[in-house]
Amino acid sequence: MLKNKFNRIEMQILEALWIQENLLSRDILENVNSSKIAYSTLSMSLRLLENKGFISHRKVNNAFHYYAILKKEDYLVSLIKGILDGHFSSNQDELINYIH
């Protein structure tokens, strides 16, 4: 289960990279700029996500092409598991009773 929670900008970056890999930072900025974030904020968020191991980049010529390491499916499974663990304390009987 993921221990990190993502802020709004980090989540928008991940969603952009899940849709299309190998995005330049300017392409990511276009995808998340409905929030009107500054380029420096985006750069900081990219570095943080990369330092945490959720994204990475390849240098092509003089440009960084970013891609997601964390798969969307793995994130969703972790998110659902966290919700279930938080509400049912990993007790299968409690979960089954709730569903019925």
Secondary structure, DSSP 8 states (H G I E B T S, - for coil): -------HHHHHHHHHHHHSSSEEHHHHHHHHGGG---HHHHHHHHHHHHHTTSEEEEEETTEEEEEESS-HHHHHHHHHHHHHHHHHTT-HHHHHHHH-
